[in-house]
Amino acid sequence: MNRFFIRLLLIRMNLILSLTIYHNVMKSLFVIRFLVFFLLINSTGFSGYTQSWQLVWSDEFNEDVLNTGNWNFEQGTIAEHVHYYTNRIENCQLSEGNLLIIARRESYMGQEYTSSKINTINKVEWKYGKIEARMKIPNTPGLVSAFWMMPINGIYGFWPNSGEIDIMEHPTHEPQNIYGTIHTGAYNLFGGSGGPPRGGIVSVPDLEYNYHTYSIEWTPDSIHHLIDGQRYCSFNNDYDSTDTWPFDQPFYIILNLSVGGYWAGNPDPGDPYPDTLKVDYVRLYQNIENLHISGSDFPEYNAQNKVYRVPIPAEATSLWSVPAGATITSGQNTNEITVDWGDTEGVVSVEIVDGSDSYSADYPVVLSYNKIKNGGFERGIKYWSSGVASSTDALITLEYDTGTENKFIKTDVNAPGVVPWDIQISQKELELENGFQYEGSFKAKSIHNGSSIDMAIINSQNYQLYYNHSYTLSEEWNIYSFEFAMTEDASGAFNFDLAGDTGIFYIDDVSLVEIVDIQSDESVKTSSEDPTELVYPNPSNGHFTLQLLGLKEQYLIEIFDSLGQLVYSEEKSGSIHKFDLRERERGVYFIRISSNTEQIIQKIIIQ
């Protein structure tokens, strides 16, 4: 490696080596006392890339409550920590122009402490720019303050392969130290080919008493860490592979205050709580050509009031366009629009004009009845999380079919766990409604016939179980389906639990579709409830006959695949209709027949 670009700085021999493990896309910090923490300080050089950066987005926290147009709450607990993240005002509030994230000692949801964690997923996302926050950081024992970024799509796979940028982390057992760290597939503490994470440490003696500005400057060539405008470490793109530089994709921001865990250690009962992370502002500066649209990318058919936004300079103007059948209901010529969707998916586009400069950005949108977003992993691992407990040994990766763009998840289990969910792939925040029947399905296979995986539908907040089953897999792709009914409204999670057997497992095309309103006979009907409906033969090789003896008026036939995407549509009248789906892939489909007076939905299977 070029000696002009690298200085290896050895910090005291008992320095804490930070280990980063992710569970359900939430970060847990494992720390062991080891030799040294390697700091890679690259030459900063000069680049004209930053010369045209403009302020395109900020949150000054001057309102009465947190702007949920900018931020989402993450709720729940994290392995090895002793807190529960909430969305309560007791843990997250605005006061005197500051965001306050407050860690409290209290019994809540089975944990001893509470705090908050917020992010900008699908609200605001960025590729390149200067990202900064002015903060005053707490120093009560057992806390870790963090201002960091994760990839929105994760097209290179689960952590650390798609990268992580820690703009600022402060573990309170090191009262003056601020960490700035880069994690990649090559640079991580779990067998990275290039060694440990890259980054640096800077001493800030008054961090708990005074505000400081923590930032990065991120370009296609490098990521620089700064405090109060002064660079203290840099990481350069070696232009080798995404294993060393996955930072060519949009990322989102996270702010959190965690309690306990292996890095900072658990607090003692006598430690002074509550304590507060204070954030004066978060700001983003960018070049106009790097602006990125964010918003709802997997809405349902006919969804309304879906928001799309792009961060732009104050003087810039924007002109939006949407596919035919969709309507911009508000916001044209601003940085944020609201869209009502019809039955045609496509691309949301914006043209931005800033003086003599202009730029166009596109944002693909997939319409679906599937509650699972990105069920076929076409957007990488977006919306999915994974966890591997320390008691087991497994590698979870995003893979491609040879010669195609088809993606799927591969899990190589070398040592089983204590419980099946010690190795888990999950999608959370599924809106499940009381009184509805749901149909779930997925494709799976294993290298060894007879190996099994478990799946479960649970409440993502209190972990109540709604459905679970163990599936024995074969060496060929097969489709597995199930049904369950909800008796309450809930934020659900679809979990694959893979720690029961050793072996290599593959998962694709995950679906969860609302099929029956069991509280109403008028909105949705199934064949078992309505003798006038008949699709036969079912299952079939793709050649079906639809017989509707009681429906006299004109009706619309729509067929959706297991991901909820429309694959067939035709208006018909009469009681008999034949349709041919033999060119479609084997699997589960749903046929919907709609007229002015009723709607019928039935599952069909192509073998």
C-alpha positions in Angstrom: 0.0 0.0 0.0 1.4 3.5 -0.9 3.4 4.8 2.0 2.3 8.4 1.2 -1.3 7.5 1.8 -1.1 5.5 5.0 0.1 6.2 8.5 -0.4 3.5 11.0 -1.0 5.1 14.4 -0.7 2.8 17.4 -2.7 4.0 20.4 -2.1 2.7 23.9 -1.9 -1.1 24.2 -5.0 -1.5 26.3 -7.2 0.4 23.9 -10.7 -1.0 23.5 -11.3 -2.8 20.2 -14.8 -2.2 19.1 -16.7 -5.2 17.7 -19.9 -4.5 15.8 -22.7 -7.1 15.5 -26.1 -6.5 14.0 -29.3 -8.1 15.2 -32.5 -7.1 13.2 -30.7 -4.2 11.6 -30.0 -2.7 15.0 -26.4 -2.3 16.1 -25.0 -4.1 19.2 -21.4 -3.2 20.1 -19.3 -6.1 21.5 -16.0 -5.0 23.0 -13.0 -7.1 24.1 -9.7 -6.0 25.4 -7.3 -6.9 22.7 -4.0 -5.5 21.4 -4.7 -2.2 19.5 -7.3 -0.4 17.5 -5.9 0.2 14.0 -6.3 3.7 12.7 -5.9 4.2 9.0 -5.1 7.9 8.3 -5.0 8.5 4.6 -3.7 11.6 2.9 -6.5 14.1 2.6 -5.4 15.6 -0.7 -7.3 18.3 -2.5 -10.5 17.8 -4.4 -12.7 20.2 -6.2 -15.6 17.9 -5.7 -16.7 19.7 -2.5 -16.5 23.2 -4.0 -20.2 23.3 -5.2 -21.8 21.7 -2.2 -25.0 23.5 -1.2 -27.3 23.1 1.8 -30.1 20.9 0.5 -31.7 19.6 3.7 -31.7 20.3 7.5 -33.7 19.7 10.6 -33.1 22.5 13.1 -35.5 21.0 15.7 -37.3 24.3 16.2 -40.8 22.8 16.2 -42.8 21.6 19.1 -42.6 17.9 18.2 -40.3 15.7 16.1 -41.0 16.1 12.4 -42.2 12.6 11.3 -41.8 13.7 7.7 -38.1 13.5 8.3 -37.8 10.8 11.0 -39.0 7.3 11.9 -38.8 5.7 15.3 -37.3 2.3 15.7 -38.8 0.5 18.7 -37.8 -2.6 20.6 -34.7 -4.1 22.2 -31.3 -5.2 21.0 -29.4 -8.2 22.1 -26.8 -7.6 24.8 -28.3 -4.2 25.7 -30.4 -3.4 28.7 -32.7 -0.8 27.1 -36.0 -0.7 25.2 -36.3 1.9 22.4 -39.6 3.7 22.5 -41.4 6.5 20.6 -42.6 8.2 23.8 -42.1 11.8 24.7 -40.3 10.6 27.9 -37.5 9.4 25.6 -37.6 11.7 22.6 -38.7 15.3 22.6 -37.9 18.8 21.3 -37.0 21.6 23.7 -35.4 25.0 23.2 -34.4 24.2 19.6 -32.8 20.9 20.5 -33.7 17.2 19.9 -33.4 15.4 23.2 -32.9 11.7 23.3 -33.2 10.6 26.9 -32.1 7.4 28.5 -34.1 6.6 31.6 -33.8 4.0 34.3 -37.3 2.4 34.4 -38.9 -1.0 34.0 -40.4 -1.2 30.6 -41.3 -4.1 28.3 -39.0 -6.4 30.2 -36.0 -4.1 30.1 -34.4 -2.0 32.9 -33.9 1.2 30.9 -35.5 3.1 28.0 -34.2 5.3 25.3 -34.9 6.3 21.6 -33.6 5.6 18.2 -34.7 7.5 15.1 -33.8 7.2 11.4 -34.6 8.8 8.0 -35.4 5.5 6.1 -37.7 6.4 3.1 -37.9 10.0 4.3 -34.6 11.4 3.3 -31.6 9.5 1.8 -28.3 10.6 0.3 -25.4 9.6 -1.8 -22.3 11.8 -1.3 -22.2 15.1 0.5 -21.3 16.7 3.8 -23.5 15.4 6.6 -23.1 17.1 10.0 -24.8 17.4 13.4 -24.1 19.8 16.3 -24.4 17.9 19.6 -23.7 17.8 23.3 -23.0 14.3 24.4 -23.8 12.6 27.7 -21.2 10.9 29.9 -23.2 8.8 32.4 -21.7 5.3 32.7 -23.2 2.7 30.4 -24.2 4.9 27.5 -23.2 5.0 23.8 -24.2 8.0 21.7 -24.3 7.4 18.0 -24.7 9.5 14.8 -24.3 7.1 11.9 -25.4 6.0 8.4 -26.6 2.7 6.9 -27.3 1.8 3.2 -31.0 2.2 2.2 -31.1 -0.8 -0.2 -28.2 -3.0 0.9 -27.6 -4.3 -2.7 -24.3 -5.9 -1.7 -25.9 -7.9 1.1 -26.3 -7.9 4.9 -23.9 -6.1 7.2 -21.0 -5.4 6.7 -21.0 -6.1 3.0 -23.1 -3.0 2.1 -21.1 -0.8 4.4 -21.7 1.4 7.4 -20.5 4.9 8.2 -20.2 5.8 11.9 -20.0 9.6 11.9 -19.7 9.8 15.7 -19.8 7.2 18.4 -19.0 7.9 22.1 -18.8 5.1 24.7 -18.9 6.7 28.1 -16.3 4.4 29.6 -13.8 6.4 27.5 -15.0 9.8 28.7 -13.1 11.9 26.1 -13.0 9.7 23.1 -15.0 10.1 19.9 -14.9 7.3 17.3 -15.3 7.8 13.5 -15.4 4.4 11.8 -15.9 2.7 8.4 -17.2 -0.9 8.1 -17.1 -2.9 4.9 -17.0 -6.5 3.8 -13.2 -6.3 3.7 -12.7 -4.2 6.8 -14.6 -5.6 9.8 -13.9 -7.6 12.9 -15.5 -10.9 11.7 -13.0 -12.2 9.2 -12.6 -9.3 6.9 -9.9 -9.9 4.3 -8.5 -6.4 4.9 -8.5 -6.5 8.7 -10.4 -4.5 11.2 -12.7 -1.5 10.5 -11.0 1.7 9.3 -11.4 5.0 11.1 -10.0 7.1 13.9 -10.3 8.4 17.4 -10.2 12.0 18.6 -10.1 13.3 22.1 -12.7 15.9 23.1 -12.3 16.8 26.8 -15.4 19.0 27.0 -17.8 16.8 25.0 -20.4 16.6 27.7 -20.3 20.3 28.6 -20.2 22.0 25.2 -21.6 21.5 21.7 -19.4 20.3 18.9 -20.1 19.7 15.2 -19.5 16.1 14.1 -19.4 15.5 10.3 -18.2 13.5 7.3 -17.3 14.7 3.8 -18.3 11.9 1.5 -17.3 11.8 -2.2 -16.8 9.1 -4.8 -13.1 9.1 -3.8 -13.1 9.3 -0.1 -14.8 9.7 3.3 -13.3 12.2 5.7 -14.3 12.5 9.4 -14.3 15.9 11.0 -15.0 17.6 14.3 -15.7 21.3 14.3 -14.5 21.4 10.7 -11.1 19.8 11.3 -10.4 16.4 9.7 -9.0 13.8 12.0 -9.1 10.7 9.7 -9.9 9.7 6.1 -10.7 6.6 4.2 -9.9 6.5 0.4 -11.6 4.5 -2.3 -9.1 2.0 -3.7 -11.3 1.3 -6.7 -10.8 -2.4 -6.2 -14.3 -3.8 -5.4 -17.4 -3.3 -3.5 -15.8 -5.4 -0.8 -13.6 -2.4 0.1 -15.8 0.4 -1.2 -19.6 -0.2 -1.1 -20.2 3.5 -0.7 -21.6 4.2 -4.2 -25.2 3.8 -3.0 -27.7 6.0 -1.0 -27.5 5.9 2.8 -29.8 7.1 5.6 -29.1 8.7 9.0 -29.6 7.2 12.4 -29.4 8.9 15.8 -29.6 6.8 19.0 -28.5 6.6 22.6 -28.0 3.0 23.7 -27.7 1.7 27.3 -25.4 -1.2 28.3 -23.8 -3.9 26.2 -20.3 -5.1 25.9 -18.7 -1.8 24.7 -19.6 0.7 27.3 -20.7 -1.9 29.9 -23.9 -2.0 31.9 -24.6 0.9 34.2 -24.7 0.5 38.0 -27.8 1.1 40.0 -26.3 4.2 41.6 -25.3 5.8 38.3 -27.2 9.1 37.7 -30.1 8.6 35.3 -31.8 10.0 33.2 -29.1 11.5 30.9 -29.6 13.1 27.5 -28.1 13.4 24.1 -28.8 16.9 22.8 -28.8 17.6 19.1 -28.9 21.2 17.9 -29.3 20.4 14.2 -28.6 17.9 11.5 -27.6 19.3 8.0 -26.8 18.0 4.6 -24.8 19.7 1.8 -24.6 18.2 -1.7 -23.9 18.7 -5.3 -27.1 18.9 -7.4 -26.2 15.9 -9.5 -26.1 13.6 -6.4 -29.7 14.3 -5.3 -31.8 11.2 -4.6 -35.6 10.7 -4.4 -37.0 8.9 -1.4 -40.5 7.7 -0.6 -42.9 4.8 -0.7 -41.4 2.3 -3.2 -43.7 -0.7 -2.6 -47.2 0.8 -2.1 -50.4 -1.2 -2.6 -52.5 -0.8 -5.7 -54.7 2.3 -5.4 -52.8 3.6 -2.4 -53.3 7.2 -1.6 -51.3 10.0 0.0 -47.9 8.5 -0.7 -45.1 11.0 -0.2 -42.0 11.5 -2.4 -39.3 14.0 -1.7 -35.9 15.1 -2.9 -33.5 17.4 -0.9 -32.8 20.5 -3.1 -31.2 23.9 -2.6 -33.6 26.6 -1.5 -33.4 28.5 -4.8 -33.9 25.4 -7.0 -37.2 24.4 -8.7 -38.5 21.0 -9.5 -40.9 19.4 -12.0 -42.3 16.0 -11.1 -43.9 13.3 -13.2 -45.6 10.0 -12.3 -46.9 7.0 -14.4 -50.2 7.1 -16.1 -53.0 6.3 -13.7 -51.2 8.0 -10.8 -52.0 11.5 -9.7 -49.9 14.2 -8.0 -52.3 15.6 -5.5 -50.0 18.3 -4.0 -46.5 19.6 -4.1 -45.7 20.0 -7.8 -42.8 22.5 -8.2 -41.6 21.8 -4.7 -39.2 19.3 -3.1 -42.1 17.1 -1.9 -45.1 15.7 -3.6 -48.1 13.6 -2.6 -49.3 10.9 -5.0 -52.5 8.8 -5.3 -51.7 5.6 -7.1 -53.9 3.6 -9.5 -53.1 0.2 -10.9 -50.1 1.1 -13.0 -46.6 1.0 -11.5 -43.6 2.8 -12.9 -41.1 5.5 -12.2 -41.5 8.7 -10.2 -39.2 11.3 -11.8 -38.1 14.8 -11.0 -36.2 17.5 -13.0 -34.4 19.9 -10.8 -33.2 23.3 -12.1 -30.8 25.4 -10.0 -29.7 28.5 -12.0 -28.0 27.2 -15.1 -27.7 23.6 -13.8 -30.3 20.9 -14.1 -30.5 17.3 -13.1 -33.1 14.5 -13.4 -33.6 11.7 -10.9 -35.8 8.6 -11.2 -37.3 6.4 -8.4 -38.8 3.1 -9.4 -42.1 2.1 -7.7 -43.6 -1.4 -7.5 -47.3 -1.7 -6.8 -48.4 -4.8 -5.0 -50.9 -6.3 -2.6 -48.0 -8.1 -0.9 -47.5 -6.9 2.7 -43.9 -8.0 2.4 -41.8 -5.3 0.8 -39.0 -6.4 -1.5 -40.1 -10.0 -1.1 -38.0 -11.1 -4.1 -34.9 -9.2 -2.9 -34.8 -7.2 -6.1 -33.8 -4.2 -4.1 -31.1 -6.0 -2.2 -31.9 -6.6 1.4 -34.0 -3.4 1.9 -36.6 -3.9 4.6 -34.9 -7.2 5.7 -32.8 -7.7 8.8 -30.7 -10.6 9.9 -29.2 -11.8 13.2 -26.7 -14.5 14.1 -26.2 -15.2 17.9 -22.8 -15.7 19.3 -23.8 -19.2 20.3 -23.9 -20.3 16.6 -22.0 -20.0 13.4 -23.6 -18.9 10.2 -23.1 -16.7 7.1 -26.1 -15.0 5.5 -25.5 -13.5 2.0 -27.4 -12.0 -0.9 -26.8 -14.2 -4.0 -27.6 -14.0 -7.8 -28.6 -16.7 -10.1 -25.9 -17.3 -12.7 -26.6 -15.3 -15.8 -29.7 -13.6 -14.4 -30.6 -10.7 -12.2 -32.7 -12.9 -9.9 -31.6 -12.5 -6.3 -32.2 -14.7 -3.2 -30.9 -15.2 0.3 -28.4 -17.9 1.1 -27.7 -19.0 4.7 -24.8 -21.3 5.4 -25.2 -22.7 8.9 -22.1 -24.4 10.3 -23.2 -24.7 13.9 -26.8 -24.8 15.1 -28.1 -22.6 17.9 -29.7 -23.1 21.2 -33.0 -22.0 19.8 -34.1 -21.8 16.2 -34.2 -18.0 16.2 -30.5 -17.8 17.0 -30.1 -17.4 13.2 -32.9 -15.3 11.8 -33.9 -13.4 8.7 -36.9 -11.1 9.4 -39.1 -8.3 8.0 -40.8 -6.2 10.6 -43.5 -3.5 10.8 -46.1 -5.4 8.8 -49.5 -3.9 9.2 -51.7 -6.8 10.3 -55.4 -6.1 10.8 -57.9 -7.6 13.2 -60.5 -9.8 11.5 -58.5 -10.6 8.3 -57.3 -14.0 7.0 -53.8 -13.9 5.5 -52.0 -16.2 3.0 -48.3 -16.5 3.3 -45.9 -18.2 0.9 -42.2 -18.4 0.1 -39.8 -20.4 -2.1 -37.0 -22.4 -0.4 -34.5 -25.2 -0.9 -31.6 -26.8 0.9 -28.4 -28.5 -0.2 -29.4 -31.5 1.8 -32.8 -33.2 1.5 -34.6 -33.4 4.8 -33.1 -30.3 6.3 -35.7 -28.0 7.9 -36.3 -24.4 8.7 -38.8 -22.7 10.9 -40.9 -19.7 10.1 -43.1 -17.6 12.3 -45.5 -14.6 12.2 -45.1 -12.7 15.5 -45.9 -9.3 17.0 -42.8 -7.3 16.5 -43.3 -5.3 19.7 -44.2 -7.9 22.4 -43.3 -11.1 20.4 -46.7 -12.7 20.7 -46.9 -15.7 18.3 -49.6 -15.6 15.6 -48.4 -18.6 13.4 -45.4 -20.8 13.2 -44.4 -24.0 11.3 -41.4 -26.1 10.5 -40.8 -26.9 6.9 -38.7 -29.8 5.6 -36.9 -28.7 2.4 -35.6 -30.6 -0.6 -32.7 -29.9 -3.0 -35.2 -28.3 -5.5 -36.9 -25.0 -5.2 -40.4 -25.5 -3.8 -43.2 -23.2 -2.8 -44.5 -23.4 0.8 -47.7 -21.7 1.8 -49.8 -21.2 4.9 -52.8 -19.3 6.2 -53.7 -17.6 9.5 -56.3 -15.3 10.9 -55.7 -12.1 13.0 -57.7 -11.3 16.1 -56.1 -8.0 16.8 -54.4 -5.1 15.0 -50.7 -5.4 15.2 -47.3 -4.5 13.9 -46.1 -7.9 12.8 -42.9 -9.6 11.8 -42.3 -12.4 9.3 -39.4 -14.5 10.6 -37.3 -17.3 9.1 -35.5 -19.1 12.0 -32.6 -21.2 10.7 -30.6 -22.4 13.7 -32.2 -25.8 13.9 -30.1 -27.7 11.4 -26.6 -27.3 9.8 -26.5 -26.9 6.0 -27.0 -24.4 3.3 -30.5 -22.9 2.9 -32.0 -20.7 0.1 -35.0 -18.4 0.4 -36.8 -16.3 -2.2 -40.2 -14.8 -3.3 -41.6 -14.1 0.2 -45.3 -13.1 0.2 -48.0 -12.2 2.7 -51.4 -11.2 1.2 -54.6 -10.2 2.9 -57.2 -12.6 1.4 -60.4 -12.6 3.5 -62.2 -10.1 5.7 -63.7 -12.6 8.1 -65.8 -9.9 9.7 -67.7 -8.9 6.5 -69.3 -11.0 3.8 -69.6 -8.0 1.5 -66.0 -6.8 0.8 -64.1 -10.0 0.0 -65.4 -13.6 -0.6 -63.7 -16.9 -1.1 -64.8 -20.1 -2.8 -65.7 -21.8 0.4 -68.1 -19.0 1.2 -69.6 -18.4 -2.2 -70.8 -21.4 -4.2 -71.1 -19.3 -7.4 -67.3 -19.1 -7.7 -65.3 -21.8 -9.4 -61.8 -21.9 -10.9 -60.8 -25.3 -12.2 -58.7 -27.3 -12.4 -56.8 -25.9 -9.4 -53.9 -26.7 -9.0 -53.2 -26.9 -12.8 -50.4 -26.6 -15.3 -51.5 -23.0 -15.9 -54.6 -23.6 -18.1 -57.7 -22.5 -16.0 -61.4 -22.2 -16.5 -63.3 -19.6 -14.5 -67.0 -20.3 -14.0 -69.2 -17.6 -12.5 -72.8 -18.8 -12.5 -74.3 -15.9 -10.5 -72.5 -12.9 -12.0 -74.4 -11.4 -14.9 -72.7 -8.0 -15.3 -69.4 -7.1 -16.8 -66.4 -7.9 -14.6 -62.6 -7.4 -14.4 -60.3 -10.4 -14.0 -56.9 -9.6 -12.4 -54.3 -12.2 -11.5 -51.4 -11.4 -9.2 -48.3 -13.4 -8.4 -47.2 -14.3 -4.9 -45.4 -10.9 -4.6 -48.7 -9.1 -5.3 -47.7 -7.9 -8.8 -50.2 -7.9 -11.6 -49.5 -10.4 -14.3 -52.8 -10.7 -16.1 -55.8 -8.3 -16.6 -58.9 -8.5 -18.8 -62.4 -7.2 -18.8 -65.1 -9.9 -19.5 -68.8 -10.7 -19.4 -70.5 -14.0 -19.3 -70.3 -17.0 -17.0 -67.4 -18.9 -18.5 -63.9 -17.7 -19.2 -60.7 -19.6 -20.0 -57.2 -18.2 -19.5 -53.7 -19.6 -20.0 -50.9 -19.0 -17.6 -48.7 -21.8 -18.8 -45.8 -19.4 -19.5 -45.8 -18.2 -15.9 -43.5 -19.7 -13.3 -44.8 -22.4 -11.0 -46.2 -21.1 -7.7 -49.1 -19.4 -5.9 -51.2 -16.7 -7.6 -54.3 -14.9 -6.7 -57.2 -14.2 -9.0 -59.5 -11.2 -8.3 -62.8 -10.8 -10.0 -64.3 -7.3 -9.6 -67.7 -6.0 -10.6 -69.8 -3.0 -9.6 -71.5 -5.0 -6.9 -68.9 -7.5 -5.5 -65.4 -8.7 -5.4 -64.1 -12.2 -5.3 -60.5 -13.4 -4.5 -59.2 -16.9 -4.8 -55.9 -18.6 -4.6 -54.8 -20.6 -7.6 -51.7 -22.7 -8.0 -49.6 -23.4 -11.1 -47.8 -26.8 -10.8 
